[in-house]
């Protein structure tokens, strides 16, 4: 499953996923959506959104931003949720 960056194998009624845990959870949810009758367009949209979320989380981890909270040098806290 290229969009979720996991390797997938299907044998009979068994689906196997190999990859990073966050990506596996996204792929699992996408598979469940298909099994529950969601349209492929909806699943692709879901996967694109989750891929952007994972990239943003990776970027925030890289630069040291935690919980969407920005700390200024003067000690004033800014939280996006407040605005």
N, C-alpha and C positions, 0 to 999 in steps of 0.2 A: 504494500500500500504506500505508494510513493508520496502522496500528499501528507501523510502522517509520519513519514520517515521511519517506517517499521517494515520488517520482512514478514510476509504472511504466507501461510500454507493452509490449504483446505483439503481435508481427507474425509470423505463421507460427511458426517454431521459434526466434525471437529474442525475448529479454526484455531490455528496456532499463530502467535504473534511474538516476534523477537525485536527488541529495541529498548530504548530508554523508557523508564516507567511512565513519565508524563506523556510521551508519544503513544505508548501502548494504551493508556487510558483513553486518549482521544480516538485512536483507531477502534477500540472496543465500543465506545459510544456510537461511532459512525456505523459500525456493523450492526449494532442493536437498532439503530434508526432504520436501516434498510430492512432488517428482519421484521420490524414493526410496521412496515408499509410506507415509510417516508419516501418522497420523491427523490430521485437521484440529484436533482438540482438543489434541493434543500440540504442534502448531505454534503455536496460539494461546497455550498455556502458555509455550512458549519465547519468543515475542514479548513477552509480558507481563513475564517475568523479565528479558529483555534491556533492555526499556524502563526498568525500575526500576534496573538496573545503570547505564545511561547517565545517568539523572537523578542518581544518587548520585555518579558520576564528575564530572558537571557541577557539582554542589554542592561537592564537595571541591576542584575547581579554583577555584571562586569564593572559598572561604574559606581556601585555601592549605594544605590537608592533602595530603601526598604519601605514597603507599604505605602507607596505614593506620597510619602511625607518628605517635604523638602526643608532642610534646616539651613538657616542663614547664619553667617558668621557672627552677627550681633545677638544671637540667641533667640530671635523671634521665630516661632514655629509657624509653618504654613502648611495647611492640609487642603488638597484639592476638594475634598468632600464638603468643606465649609462654604465653598463658593460656587 
